[in-house]
């Protein structure tokens, strides 16, 4: 009652402080699960750096790790919505594989046979558009079978995992397909597939200003509607920590440079002295991931589609009685998954400059693990897109670190499986504790 009276009199209502570290964290309103994942990611990175004798935490390694994690993280943003709606998609790896093969065949053979030769300036854009349409088409087909025919998503997507992977072989007759458009190859990152030092600092500055602006707007709206305000020290701490992290990542990315031979070639072509150091900055896959994360977060939290997905996952019967077209909502989630798989396939095939039969292999394991580790509940209705992206980086850091110190692929799969089981077990324990009747 006192808070309401203070709000009515135009006074700021402060969050009631609680003692201890947990109380301080509660005042900042930080998501404790995301905070724990950030701490786990830091422990993983520092741990592998100690094991490797201080060679792991180098800019070139972290940029490579980020590029490898981007493809998984992009698909995991859509997997959150699929799992939130009480469904699953086991076909994402096979879908990445077939779209990657379509990209390669288009640029190596099919477009040329249609008269669109290598000198055509937008061959890469045509291939990208067709690949995204193929991904959306497969997603729509699976979503239709699940939503309108009523076949369980596990069965439909398991069938997709097997059958789509077979189609990859038929498209290429079992051979790798090379010959991608040079512009398309930039999607894979690398020295020239990055935004450069100047744009990286610009992105970092814009991101820092965005953090401060969001905190300021949030405080203004809380005051406007009479909601409790965070202590000013908490606001300042969040602003400094968020902006500092973004600018620190920008500086770290700019500490990675082009290979010296490539830099010398660039310098000679532009009349510059030899020995030039050129910062790569953020690679293109990470910028694509940033755009996808912002877009899917906006769809999931600010648009009717996202609200319908969460409502259906929380209580399907109540959502149907409320007038939500639940079948169309499920169909849309799988169409979105198909589009995201196509974007991930573009990154994967561009990195390799070829499409092989094993592109996308085991993606489903890491995508589902990333979503679950990021806090998405198989019970439905609970999950965040940023959490899944962070989960993807946790999983990929574990896999990359194990490979860096010499652990083979089976060992990496064992570690990934253990982490997945622990994450699901923790989620189940939290739900049981939350529904336990107090005595």
N, C-alpha and C positions, 0 to 999 in steps of 0.2 A: 504493500500500500504506500509505503514511503517513496518507492521509486516512481509510482504513478503520480503521486503528489508533486514530486520534484519535477517530473516531466511537464506536468500541467503548469507549473510556475516558470517554465523555461530554463530550469537549471539542468546542467549536465549530470547524467546518472552514470556513476562509475561502477565498473565491475568490482564486486566485493573481494578484497584480497584474501588469499589463503596461505598459510605458512608452508615452507618447504619448497623444494625444487619443483615438485608437481604443481604446487600452487602458482609458482611463477610462470610455468609453461601454460597453465590454464588461463592466466591473465593475458598472455599473448594470443590465445585461441589458435595455436598451432595444432594441426592435425597430428596427433601423437603417432599414428601409424606411418604417415609419410615421414615424420621426423625420425622414427626408428629405421625406416628404409634408407634414408639419407645417411644415418650413422652406420648402417650395415654396409652400404656402398663404400663409404670412406674406409671402414675396417678392411674390406676386401682389397681395395686398391693399395692401401698402406701395407697390408700383410704381404701381398705379392711383391711389392717393392722391396720389402725387407728380405724375402726369400731369394729374390733375384739379385741381391747385392746392390740395390739402388738404381737398377737400370730400367725398371718397369715404368715408373712415372715420368716418362719422357714425352714431350709434345707429340712426336711422330707416332708413338705407340697409342697415346690417348685419342689422337685424331683417327687412327685406324680403327680403334675400338668403337668410337662414335659412329663411324661409317658402317661398320658391321652391325651395330645395334639398331641403326635407323630403320632398316627394312623390317625387322621384327617389331619394333616399337610402333611403326605406322599401322601394321595389321592389328596389333594389340589394342589400339584405340577403338577399332570396330568390334573386336572380340568382347570388350567390356559390355557393349550394348547387347550383343548376342547372349552372353551369359546372364546379364541382368534380366533379360526376357525369358529366362529359364530354358534356354536352348544351348546348343553347342555347334561348332563348325570344325570338323576334323579334316576338311578338304583344302584348307588354305595353302598348304605346301604344294599340293598338286596343281591348284589353280595358279599359283605363282609360276610353276614350271611350264604350264601350257601357254600362259600369256607371254612369258619370256621367249618361248619358242616362236610364237606368233610375231613378236617384235623382230626377232632375228630373220625369220623367213620373209617378212615384209620388206625389210631393208636389203636383204641379200638377193632375193629372187622375185617375189611376187610383184612389188611395185615396179621393178625394172621391166617385167613382162607386160605391164600395163602402160608402158611408155613414160614412167616417172623415173628418170635416170638419176645417177649420182650427182649431177649438176643442178638438180631441182632444189631450190633453197629450203623448202619446208617438208622434205621427206620425213624428217624426224617427227614433225608435228602430226603428219598424217598417220604415221605408224603408232604414235602415242595415242591418238584419238581412237583408232581402230582397236588397239589393245585394251583401252579402258572400256570400250563398248563390249568387247568379248568378255572381260571380267564381270561387267554388270549383267551381261546375258546369262552367264553361268550362275551368278548369284541369284538372279531372278528365277531361273528354272528351279534351283534347289529351294528357294524361299516359297515358291508356288506349291511345290509338292508338300512341304512341311505345313504351310499355313492353310491351304485350301483343300488338299487331299487328306491331310491328317497323318501322314507318315512321320514317325518320331525323327527329330533332327539328328540324333545319333546314327540312325540307320541310313538316312539320306546322305549325310556328309561322309559317313564311312564308305558308302558306295561311291561317292564322288572322289574320295581319296584314291580308291583303286582304279576306277574307270577313267578318270581324267589323266592320271599318270600313264595309263596305257595309251591314251590319245597323243600324249607327248611323243611317244615312240613312233606312232604312225605318221605324225607330222614330219619327222626328220629321218625316218627309216633307221633310227638308232644311231645317227651320226650327229656330231656337234655342228652347229651352224654359225659361221663367222661372217664378218663384213658389215659391221654396224656403221651407221652414219656418224661422222666425227662429232657433230653437235650433240647427238644422242648420247655419246660416250661421256659427256660432261656430267650427266646425272649420276655417274658412279663415283664422283669425287676425284681425288688425285690432285696433282699440282695445279693443273689448269681447270679442274672441276671444282674450284673453290672461289669464294667471293673476294679474296684478297684482303690485305691489311687495312686499307682505308674503310672499306665497307664493313669490315668486322667491327672496327671501332664505332662506326655509325650505328650499327645494330646494337652494340653494347650500350651506347649512350641512350638510344631510343628505349631500350628495354629498362634501363635504370630509371628514366623519367616515367615510364609506364608504371613501374612498381610504386614510385612515390605518388603518382596521380591516382592510382587505384586505392591506395591507403587513404589519401586525402578525401576522395569521393565517398569511400565507405564510411569514414568518420562523419562527413557532412550529412549523409543520409541517415545515419544512426541518430544524430542530434536532431534532425528534422522530424523524425518519427518517435522520438522519446525513448529509443533503445539504449541499453547500457553501453558506455564507451570504454574502450581499452585505456589503461593508463598511458599517459604521454610517453613514458619511458619505453613502454612496449611498442608503441607506434614508431618511435625513433629507432629502436633496435631492429625492428622488422625492415624499415626503410634502408638502414645502413647495411644490414646483412644481405638483403636482396640485391641492392644495387652493387655492393661490393662483390658478391658472387658473380653477377653478370659481367662486370668489368674485369674481374679476375679471369674468368673463362675466356674473355676476348683477348686479354694479354697472353694467356697460355696458348691459345690457338695461333696468335701472331708470332709466337716463338718457334713455330714450325715453318721451315723454309723449303722452297723448291730445291730439287736435286741440283747440285752445282753445275753439272753439265748442261742441263736444260736452262738454267739461269744464264749461263754464258752464251748459249745459242740465242736466247731472247735479247741479251745485251748487244750481241753482234748485229742482230737484225734491226735494232733500233738505234744503232750508233752510240751505245753506252759502254763505259769501261768494263772490262772483265772483272770477275770476282764479286759481282752484284749479288746481294742477298735479297730475295723476294719472299715476303711472308705469304703463306697460303691462306691464313685466316680460317674461318668456318667453312668446311666442305659443303658442297651443294646438297648432299643427302640430309645433313643436319638442318639446313634451312627448309628443305621440303618437309621434314619431320615437324619442325616448328609450325609451319603453316597448317599442316594436317591436324596437329594437336589443337591449335586454336580453333580451327573450323569445327572439328568433331566435338570439342568441348562446348562451343556455341550451340551446335545442333542438339547436344545432349542436355544442356541446362537452360537454354534460352528459347528454344523453339518447341512448338506443340509436339512434334515428332518425339523429341527426347522425353518430354513429360509423359507421353503415352507409353513409351518403352518402360520407364520406371514404374508407372502405375500398373501396367500389366505384370511386370515382374514381382511387384509387391503383393498383388492380389488379382489374378486373372478374372475371376468371377465378378468381382466388384468393378473392374475396368470395363468388362462387357456390359454390365448393368448400367454403368455411367454413360454409355453410348459411344465408347471408343471402338473404332473399327480395328479390332485386334488382329484380324488376319492380314489386313493391309499393312499394319505396323510391323508385323513379323516379316512380311515380304520386303519391306523397305530396309530392314536391318541387314538382310542377306544381299540385297542390291548394293548397299553401302560397303559390305565386306568384299564383294567382288571388285568394286572400284579401288578400294584400298589395296587389295592383292595385286591389282594391275599396276598401281603406283610403286609398290614394293618390287614387283617384277622388273620394272624399268630400271630401278637402282641396281638390282642384282645382275641383270644382263649387261648393263653398262659397265659395271665394275670388271666383269670378265671379258668384255668385248666379244662375247660369244654366248650362245645358248646351248647348254649341255643337258643330258638326261637327268642329272641329279640337282638341277637348280630348284631350290625350294624344299629339298629333302629335309625332313624333320622340323620344318618350320612350325607345324601344328603343336609340337611339344613345347617349343620355346614361347610361342604366342600365348597359349593357354596358361603356361606357367607364369609368364609376365603379368597377365591379367589377374591371376589368383594371388600371386605374391604382392601385387599392387593393391589388394584389398577387395577385389570383386568376389562376391559370394555366390556359390553354386545354388544356394537357396533362392536366388533371384532378388531383384529390387535394390541391391547394394553394389556400388562400384563407382570409381572415378577414373576419368581418362588420364589426368596427370599421374595418378598412382600406377596405372598400367605402363605408362612410358617409363617411369622410374623403375618399375619392376623389370622391364625389358633391359634396362642398363645394368641392373643387379645381375640378371641371369647371364647377359653377354659378358660382363666383367668377370664373372666366375669362369665361363667357358674360355675366354681369351687369356685370362691369367693362368689357367691350368695348361692350356696349349703353350703358353710362353715359357713355362718352367719344364715342359717336356712330357706332360701327361697326354696319353693317346686319346683318340676319340671315344672309345668305350668308357674310359675313365671319366671323361667329361659328361657323358650321358648318365653315368651313375650319380655324379654330383648333382646334375640337373633334376634327376628323378627324386633324389633325397630332399632337395630344397622344395620341390613341388609338394611332396607328401607332408613335409613339415608345415608349409604354408596352409594347406587345406586342413590339417589337424589343428593349427592355431585358430583358423576361422571357425571350425566346428566348436572348439572349446570356448571361444568368445561368445558364440551364439547361445550355447548352453548356459553359460554364466549369466548372459543378459536376460534369459527367460526363466531363470531359477526363481521360484517363489520365495520371498523373504519370510523368515520366521519371526 
